[in-house]
Amino acid sequence: MKKFYITAIIITVLYALHSPSKGTSTADTPVNLTSVRAPQVLPDDDNQSAYDDWKDDVPLEIAPQNQDFYLGLEDELIICLAYVEDYKPTSYFCGKRWTIGYGSTIYADGTRVKSNEKIDMLSAQKCVRAHLRKHVFPYIDQYVKRPLTRQEIIGTSMFIYNVGPGNFKNSDFLKALNNGVAPFECSRRMTEFTKSAGKVAKGLLKREWVQSAIYCGYITPYDLLELKPAGFYNYSVEHFYKTPTRLRDGYYKYDFSQQKLQDFLKDNRASSKRVIDII
């Protein structure tokens, strides 16, 4: 736990110095903190969408020169994923799969989660780290063609963790990312994914607001530490968006006004169980 608090102080200072103002809703590109080498794009010959069923003939790997940078983001991503997923020590059925911990359907050793299983926090974090290293970071490394800021990588990682690398590879979000679209407009492409089982899933839209706020730098991972895990689900979709439906361009428009962001952090602050308590 001390590790998270010490790291929090250091990273919070960096974010405060270099991140865009939370009180603005402009689409200006954030200051580039630490960037990743622009990698080559691999051919797209598969579209398996479920991240835990994803297979490659040749597994992707993180480029050696980027390894330390990606692994240095894991603690912040665990904070973010603990917030959006919550922590469940006992396996539960979610959609088509048994899930455990911070939304994991596969353990760190590659075995699938089954019913009536239990996991502690440390083991649950190992599942997340293994998944990030195998199914998230390598796909950013291989398919993103331009340097990303720290917050953009965290937001992109949350997006891949949610929709899977297959969907990421073929997403409008990735196209906008590679075309240098400004962060706010780029993150709106995340709302391409709004359906589950053929129906609009309001939970997805709420989650996309959170990961996009992080992607754009309006919220940092350490802003989430004192919040109630998965507390954003208690709000209506209208709370997070300018309009309750897609705009003519096919995407939803977030409300990242200063008042909205301040109210979110204030009203979502936990009185009992907090994110810091489940990591």
Phi, psi and omega per residue, in radians:
M1 nan -0.672 3.132
K2 -1.059 -0.607 -3.139
K3 -1.014 -0.742 -3.122
F4 -1.157 -0.716 -3.119
Y5 -1.176 -0.735 3.120
I6 -1.123 -0.817 3.114
T7 -1.075 -0.665 -3.120
A8 -1.033 -0.757 -3.116
I9 -1.095 -0.800 -3.108
I10 -1.117 -0.884 -3.069
I11 -1.209 -0.617 3.140
T12 -1.069 -0.698 3.094
V13 -1.081 -0.759 3.125
L14 -1.072 -0.789 3.127
Y15 -1.095 -0.729 -3.105
A16 -1.105 -0.642 -3.120
L17 -1.329 -0.587 -2.940
H18 -2.036 -0.256 -3.086
S19 -1.400 2.749 3.101
P20 -1.209 2.719 -3.134
S21 -1.060 2.362 3.120
K22 -1.259 -0.310 -3.064
G23 -1.471 0.003 3.133
T24 -1.927 2.752 3.087
S25 -2.155 0.539 3.120
T26 -1.347 2.974 3.138
A27 -1.872 0.406 3.138
D28 -1.102 2.504 3.121
T29 -1.207 2.272 3.136
P30 -1.127 2.779 3.070
V31 -1.091 2.363 -3.107
N32 -1.372 1.906 -3.127
L33 -1.344 -1.312 3.109
T34 -2.242 2.183 -3.026
S35 -1.895 2.840 3.141
V36 -1.903 2.494 3.090
R37 -0.935 2.438 3.081
A38 -1.275 1.969 -3.061
P39 -1.569 3.005 3.062
Q40 -1.369 2.583 3.092
V41 -1.534 2.255 3.120
L42 -1.535 2.707 3.096
P43 -1.103 2.482 -3.107
D44 -1.727 1.835 -3.095
D45 -2.173 0.256 -3.133
D46 -2.633 2.585 3.141
N47 -2.382 0.695 3.072
Q48 -1.215 2.084 -2.962
S49 -1.538 -0.600 -3.083
A50 -1.268 2.116 -3.020
Y51 -1.067 -0.582 -3.064
D52 -1.470 -0.066 3.043
D53 -1.881 0.034 -3.031
W54 -1.176 2.319 3.104
K55 -2.331 2.501 3.025
D56 -2.179 2.522 3.049
D57 -1.029 -0.731 3.049
V58 -2.125 1.895 -3.107
P59 -0.956 2.412 3.111
L60 -1.329 2.629 3.113
E61 -2.330 2.706 3.060
I62 -1.305 2.366 3.086
A63 -1.046 2.393 -3.077
P64 -0.905 -0.670 -3.094
Q65 -1.238 -0.269 -3.140
N66 -1.812 -0.115 -2.997
Q67 -0.979 -0.936 -3.065
D68 -1.097 -0.650 -3.125
F69 -1.119 -0.833 3.140
Y70 -1.085 -0.813 -3.101
L71 -1.133 -0.454 3.090
G72 -1.230 -0.200 3.117
L73 -1.628 -0.123 -2.979
E74 -1.097 -0.713 -3.130
D75 -1.084 -0.724 3.124
E76 -1.161 -0.659 3.117
L77 -1.206 -0.596 3.077
I78 -1.117 -0.668 3.060
I79 -1.049 -0.853 -3.105
C80 -1.087 -0.777 -3.093
L81 -1.272 -0.548 3.049
A82 -1.131 -0.600 3.107
Y83 -1.232 -0.860 -3.049
V84 -1.353 -0.472 -3.073
E85 -1.747 -0.467 -2.933
D86 1.202 3.131 3.118
Y87 -2.125 2.149 3.130
K88 -2.077 1.931 -3.088
P89 -1.268 -0.277 -3.134
T90 -2.048 2.422 -3.102
S91 -1.080 2.491 3.138
Y92 -2.414 2.709 -3.098
F93 -1.559 2.152 -3.095
C94 -2.288 1.929 -3.112
G95 1.230 -1.868 -3.121
K96 -1.981 0.061 -2.992
R97 -2.384 2.670 2.974
W98 -1.359 2.374 -3.016
T99 -2.265 2.670 -3.112
I100 -2.682 2.853 3.076
G101 1.100 -2.162 -3.141
Y102 -1.735 0.912 3.092
G103 1.437 0.370 -3.118
S104 -1.501 2.416 3.048
T105 -1.927 -0.117 3.103
I106 -2.361 2.430 3.113
Y107 -1.347 2.971 -3.101
A108 -1.061 -0.485 3.141
D109 -1.501 0.040 3.086
G110 1.659 -0.091 3.122
T111 -1.399 2.614 -3.076
R112 -1.438 2.498 3.095
V113 -1.192 2.421 3.123
K114 -2.136 3.069 -3.121
S115 -1.202 2.696 3.053
N116 1.012 0.684 3.078
E117 -1.974 2.709 -3.112
K118 -2.205 2.735 -3.126
I119 -2.613 2.520 3.049
D120 -1.623 2.985 -3.043
M121 -1.090 -0.756 -3.110
L122 -1.084 -0.758 3.121
S123 -1.159 -0.645 3.111
A124 -1.120 -0.667 3.097
Q125 -1.177 -0.613 3.089
K126 -1.102 -0.635 3.082
C127 -1.087 -0.769 -3.140
V128 -1.118 -0.812 -3.119
R129 -1.065 -0.750 3.137
A130 -1.100 -0.708 -3.137
H131 -1.175 -0.754 3.124
L132 -1.055 -0.724 -3.083
R133 -1.257 -0.485 -3.078
K134 -1.751 -0.646 -2.974
H135 -2.060 -0.006 -3.113
V136 -2.156 -1.175 -3.068
F137 -0.976 -0.756 -3.134
P138 -1.081 -0.505 -3.115
Y139 -1.352 -0.582 3.001
I140 -1.152 -0.784 -3.093
D141 -1.066 -0.630 -3.044
Q142 -1.610 -0.543 -2.982
Y143 -1.882 -0.280 3.095
V144 -1.534 2.240 -2.994
K145 -1.763 0.037 3.130
R146 -2.356 2.798 3.109
P147 -1.120 2.546 3.116
L148 -2.092 2.598 3.010
T149 -1.312 2.922 3.134
R150 -0.996 -0.831 -3.099
Q151 -1.172 -0.578 3.111
E152 -1.162 -0.665 3.118
I153 -1.168 -0.714 3.128
I154 -1.115 -0.811 3.128
G155 -1.121 -0.693 3.102
T156 -1.139 -0.702 3.118
S157 -1.093 -0.708 3.097
M158 -1.100 -0.685 3.129
F159 -1.102 -0.815 3.136
I160 -1.151 -0.700 3.118
Y161 -1.027 -0.562 -3.086
N162 -1.454 -0.844 -3.015
V163 -1.755 -0.255 3.137
G164 1.661 2.667 -3.100
P165 -1.169 -0.507 3.109
G166 -1.117 -0.828 3.092
N167 -1.147 -0.654 3.114
F168 -1.049 -0.789 -3.103
K169 -1.009 -0.552 -3.046
N170 -1.909 0.253 -3.013
S171 -1.483 2.691 3.000
D172 -1.142 -0.532 3.112
F173 -1.046 -0.823 -3.140
L174 -1.116 -0.705 3.110
K175 -1.058 -0.780 3.129
A176 -1.144 -0.692 3.123
L177 -1.018 -0.854 -3.109
N178 -1.247 -0.394 3.124
N179 -1.533 0.041 3.080
G180 1.309 0.413 3.097
V181 -1.106 2.462 -3.112
A182 -0.999 2.585 -3.005
P183 -0.883 -0.810 -3.089
F184 -1.084 -0.838 -3.134
E185 -1.216 -0.618 3.101
C186 -1.096 -0.792 -3.097
S187 -1.177 -0.427 3.080
R188 -1.081 -0.462 3.127
R189 -1.167 -0.291 3.051
M190 -1.073 -0.475 -3.114
T191 -1.348 0.119 2.939
E192 -1.041 -0.538 -3.103
F193 -1.755 1.766 -3.103
T194 -2.297 -0.026 -3.029
K195 -1.999 2.570 3.024
S196 -2.375 2.214 -3.090
A197 0.995 0.600 3.071
G198 1.448 -0.004 -3.114
K199 -2.108 2.615 3.098
V200 -1.101 2.189 3.126
A201 -1.812 1.875 -3.092
K202 -1.083 -0.507 3.105
G203 -1.070 -0.624 3.104
L204 -1.116 -0.753 3.138
L205 -1.111 -0.683 3.124
K206 -1.161 -0.748 3.126
R207 -1.131 -0.660 -3.134
E208 -1.153 -0.531 3.048
W209 -1.097 -0.792 -3.115
V210 -1.101 -0.882 -3.077
Q211 -1.188 -0.517 3.104
S212 -1.296 -0.625 3.077
A213 -1.084 -0.643 3.084
I214 -1.249 -0.774 3.128
Y215 -0.983 -0.740 -3.103
C216 -1.425 -0.172 3.116
G217 1.530 0.190 3.118
Y218 -1.352 -0.469 3.086
I219 -2.282 2.408 3.070
T220 -1.772 2.786 3.084
P221 -0.947 -0.625 -3.074
Y222 -1.339 -0.223 2.970
D223 -1.186 -0.359 -3.039
L224 -1.524 -0.233 -2.983
L225 -1.029 -0.627 -3.090
E226 -1.667 0.103 -3.098
L227 -1.553 2.848 3.094
K228 -1.327 2.194 -3.140
P229 -0.959 2.314 3.135
A230 1.020 0.398 -3.109
G231 -1.134 -0.381 -3.112
F232 -1.132 -0.376 3.127
Y233 -1.148 -0.314 -3.107
N234 -1.363 -0.131 -3.138
Y235 -1.693 2.794 3.042
S236 -1.439 2.769 3.090
V237 -1.031 -0.677 -3.114
E238 -1.041 -0.427 3.141
H239 -1.136 -0.506 -3.002
F240 -1.806 -0.212 -2.997
Y241 -2.192 2.643 3.113
K242 -1.135 -0.654 3.100
T243 -2.348 2.661 -3.087
P244 -1.414 -0.023 -3.131
T245 -2.297 2.989 3.116
R246 -1.126 2.607 2.993
L247 -1.437 3.131 -3.072
R248 -1.103 -0.432 3.135
D249 -1.400 -0.050 3.070
G250 1.700 -0.018 -3.100
Y251 -2.133 2.777 3.070
Y252 -1.475 2.798 -3.138
K253 -2.033 2.062 -3.114
Y254 -1.214 2.704 2.964
D255 -1.858 1.788 3.104
F256 -1.963 0.619 3.110
S257 -1.144 2.740 -3.132
Q258 -0.996 -0.750 -3.122
Q259 -1.136 -0.700 -3.138
K260 -1.106 -0.776 -3.128
L261 -1.164 -0.741 3.119
Q262 -1.122 -0.756 3.139
D263 -1.126 -0.684 -3.135
F264 -1.069 -0.851 -3.108
L265 -1.189 -0.602 3.140
K266 -1.301 -0.873 -3.047
D267 -1.277 -0.407 -3.095
N268 -1.595 -0.021 -3.137
R269 -1.153 2.302 -3.020
A270 -1.478 2.536 3.041
S271 -1.728 -0.297 3.115
S272 -2.239 -1.728 -3.116
K273 -1.251 2.211 -3.131
R274 -2.069 2.931 3.087
V275 -1.027 -0.732 -3.120
I276 -1.080 -0.374 -3.138
D277 -1.422 -0.231 -3.085
I278 -2.020 0.339 3.048
I279 -2.227 nan nan
